[in-house]
Amino acid sequence: MIAVLATFGLQASAQTGSNTFYLQFNPITAKVDIPGQKDKHLSAIAAGYSHAFAIANGTPLFVEAGANLEYGFKTEDMAGVDVDYSMLSVKVPVNLVYEFQIPNSSIAIDPYAGLRLRGILMAKQKGGGQTINYFDKDDMAPNDTFKRLQVGAQFGVNAKISNTFLVGAGYGFDFSKVHEYVKFSEFNITLGWIF
C-alpha cells in the first residue's frame, strides 16, 4: 500500500490538495466463523485526518490517504454478569476518489474505494472481577491470541458542501483474520471539516 501511495505521489501534480478532519460512527461486526456461534457487534467511534491530492491537473481524480483512531466497545450480559468489551485500533486508508461537481451548486459528490491497514493497539474484556487481554498468551488458550495487523478495503461516497463540510457513508472489511475464526467489518457515517 505504501508503494502504491508513493507511486501516485510521484505522479501527482503540484496542485494543492485538501485536508479533512473527520469524526465517524462506525459499528463493528466481528464475523465468527464457528457453527453455532453468533457474530459479535460493537459500537465504535473514530477520529481521523486525511489529505487528498490530484493525480493530474484538470482531472477530478484524486488519491486520498490518512489515518484514524477507532475505539470499539460493548457491554453484554453473560449469565447475570456484565462483560465489557473494548478495542482500540489505528486504521490507515488509501483511497482513489472521483469527484462529481453538481452543476450550479456548491455540492460535490465523491465516491471512493481503496485499501487499508488496521493495527490493533488494545483488545480486552472485563467482567466478574476478571480482565482478559486478547493478545496475552497467559489469558488466552494456546494459539487463540489476536493478530495485531489486518489488511482490508473500503468503499463509499462523501458529499462536500461548499468545499468546507463533508458528510458520507461507507463500508469497510478486512481480508485477513484477527483470529483463526474471526474477521472484522464495519459501516461508517462520517462528518468532516475540510481545510
C-alpha positions as CSV (number, residue, x, y, z in Angstrom):
1,M,0.0,0.0,0.0
2,I,2.9,2.4,0.8
3,A,4.4,1.7,-2.6
4,V,1.1,2.4,-4.4
5,L,0.8,5.7,-2.4
6,A,4.4,6.7,-3.2
7,T,3.8,6.0,-6.9
8,F,0.7,8.1,-7.0
9,G,2.5,10.8,-5.0
10,L,5.4,11.0,-7.5
11,Q,2.9,11.3,-10.4
12,A,0.7,13.9,-8.7
13,S,0.8,17.4,-9.8
14,A,2.0,20.3,-7.6
15,Q,-1.7,21.3,-7.2
16,T,-2.6,21.9,-3.6
17,G,-4.9,19.2,-2.2
18,S,-7.4,19.4,0.5
19,N,-7.2,18.3,4.1
20,T,-10.0,16.9,6.1
21,F,-10.5,16.3,9.8
22,Y,-13.4,13.9,10.5
23,L,-15.4,12.1,13.1
24,Q,-17.1,8.7,12.4
25,F,-19.7,6.5,13.9
26,N,-18.8,3.0,12.7
27,P,-20.4,0.0,14.3
28,I,-18.1,-3.1,14.0
29,T,-19.2,-6.6,13.3
30,A,-16.9,-9.4,14.4
31,K,-17.8,-12.2,12.0
32,V,-17.4,-15.5,13.8
33,D,-16.9,-18.5,11.5
34,I,-17.8,-21.2,14.0
35,P,-21.0,-23.3,13.7
36,G,-23.5,-22.3,16.4
37,Q,-21.6,-19.1,17.4
38,K,-23.2,-15.7,16.8
39,D,-21.4,-12.7,15.4
40,K,-20.4,-10.0,17.8
41,H,-21.4,-6.4,17.3
42,L,-19.6,-3.4,18.9
43,S,-20.4,0.2,18.8
44,A,-17.4,2.3,17.6
45,I,-16.4,5.9,17.2
46,A,-13.3,7.2,15.3
47,A,-11.5,10.5,14.7
48,G,-9.1,11.0,11.8
49,Y,-7.3,13.1,9.3
50,S,-6.9,12.7,5.5
51,H,-5.2,14.5,2.7
52,A,-6.4,14.4,-0.9
53,F,-4.2,15.4,-3.9
54,A,-4.9,15.5,-7.6
55,I,-3.3,12.9,-9.8
56,A,-3.1,15.4,-12.7
57,N,-4.1,19.0,-13.3
58,G,-7.6,19.4,-14.7
59,T,-8.9,15.9,-13.7
60,P,-11.4,15.1,-11.0
61,L,-9.4,12.0,-9.9
62,F,-7.7,12.1,-6.5
63,V,-5.7,9.9,-4.2
64,E,-6.7,10.3,-0.5
65,A,-4.6,9.0,2.4
66,G,-4.6,9.5,6.1
67,A,-5.2,7.7,9.4
68,N,-7.8,7.5,12.2
69,L,-8.0,6.2,15.7
70,E,-11.0,3.9,16.4
71,Y,-12.5,2.8,19.7
72,G,-15.0,-0.1,19.8
73,F,-17.0,-1.0,22.8
74,K,-19.8,-3.3,24.0
75,T,-21.4,-4.4,27.3
76,E,-23.0,-7.9,27.3
77,D,-24.9,-9.8,30.0
78,M,-23.4,-13.2,30.4
79,A,-25.2,-15.4,33.0
80,G,-26.1,-12.3,35.0
81,V,-22.6,-10.8,34.8
82,D,-21.9,-7.6,32.8
83,V,-19.0,-8.2,30.5
84,D,-17.4,-5.1,28.9
85,Y,-15.5,-5.5,25.6
86,S,-13.2,-2.8,24.2
87,M,-10.8,-2.4,21.3
88,L,-8.6,0.4,20.2
89,S,-7.2,0.5,16.6
90,V,-5.3,2.7,14.2
91,K,-6.5,2.5,10.6
92,V,-4.6,3.7,7.6
93,P,-6.8,4.0,4.5
94,V,-5.6,4.9,1.0
95,N,-8.4,5.7,-1.5
96,L,-8.9,6.5,-5.1
97,V,-11.6,9.3,-5.3
98,Y,-13.6,10.6,-8.3
99,E,-15.3,14.0,-7.8
100,F,-18.6,14.9,-9.4
101,Q,-19.4,18.6,-9.1
102,I,-23.2,19.1,-9.2
103,P,-23.8,21.9,-11.8
104,N,-24.9,25.3,-10.4
105,S,-24.4,24.2,-6.8
106,S,-21.8,24.2,-4.1
107,I,-22.1,20.4,-3.6
108,A,-19.6,17.8,-4.9
109,I,-20.2,14.0,-4.7
110,D,-17.1,11.9,-4.2
111,P,-17.4,8.1,-4.5
112,Y,-14.2,6.3,-3.3
113,A,-12.6,2.9,-3.0
114,G,-9.3,1.7,-1.6
115,L,-7.2,-0.4,0.7
116,R,-6.4,-0.1,4.4
117,L,-4.3,-1.4,7.2
118,R,-5.6,-1.9,10.7
119,G,-3.3,-2.1,13.7
120,I,-4.9,-3.1,16.9
121,L,-3.4,-1.4,19.9
122,M,-5.6,-2.9,22.6
123,A,-8.4,-5.6,22.8
124,K,-9.7,-6.9,26.1
125,Q,-12.8,-7.8,28.1
126,K,-13.6,-7.2,31.7
127,G,-16.3,-8.8,33.9
128,G,-16.8,-10.7,37.1
129,G,-13.6,-9.2,38.5
130,Q,-11.5,-10.6,35.7
131,T,-9.7,-8.9,32.8
132,I,-8.8,-10.8,29.6
133,N,-6.2,-9.4,27.2
134,Y,-6.7,-10.9,23.8
135,F,-3.0,-10.5,23.0
136,D,-1.8,-12.2,26.2
137,K,-0.9,-15.9,25.9
138,D,-1.5,-16.2,29.6
139,D,-5.1,-15.1,29.3
140,M,-6.0,-16.9,26.1
141,A,-5.9,-20.6,25.1
142,P,-2.9,-21.7,23.0
143,N,-2.9,-20.2,19.5
144,D,-6.0,-18.2,20.3
145,T,-4.4,-14.8,20.7
146,F,-5.4,-12.0,18.4
147,K,-3.2,-10.8,15.5
148,R,-2.4,-7.1,15.7
149,L,-2.3,-6.3,12.0
150,Q,-5.1,-6.8,9.4
151,V,-5.3,-5.8,5.7
152,G,-8.6,-4.7,4.3
153,A,-10.5,-2.4,1.9
154,Q,-13.3,0.1,2.0
155,F,-15.7,1.9,-0.4
156,G,-18.3,4.6,0.0
157,V,-19.4,8.1,-1.0
158,N,-18.9,11.5,0.5
159,A,-20.6,14.8,-0.2
160,K,-18.7,18.0,0.1
161,I,-20.6,21.2,0.8
162,S,-19.1,24.5,-0.2
163,N,-15.7,22.7,0.0
164,T,-15.9,23.2,3.8
165,F,-18.0,20.4,5.2
166,L,-18.2,16.7,4.4
167,V,-20.8,14.1,5.1
168,G,-20.6,10.5,4.0
169,A,-21.3,6.8,4.4
170,G,-19.2,3.7,3.6
171,Y,-18.4,0.1,4.3
172,G,-15.0,-1.4,5.3
173,F,-13.9,-5.0,5.7
174,D,-10.8,-7.0,6.5
175,F,-9.3,-9.6,4.1
176,S,-7.1,-11.0,6.9
177,K,-8.4,-12.5,10.1
178,V,-7.8,-11.1,13.6
179,H,-8.2,-14.7,14.9
180,E,-8.4,-18.1,13.1
181,Y,-12.2,-17.8,13.1
182,V,-12.9,-14.0,13.3
183,K,-12.9,-11.2,10.7
184,F,-13.9,-7.5,11.2
185,S,-16.2,-5.3,9.1
186,E,-18.0,-2.1,9.7
187,F,-20.3,0.5,8.3
188,N,-19.5,4.2,8.9
189,I,-21.1,7.5,8.9
190,T,-18.7,10.4,8.5
191,L,-18.9,14.1,9.4
192,G,-15.9,16.2,8.4
193,W,-14.4,19.7,8.2
194,I,-12.3,20.5,5.0
195,F,-9.5,23.0,5.4
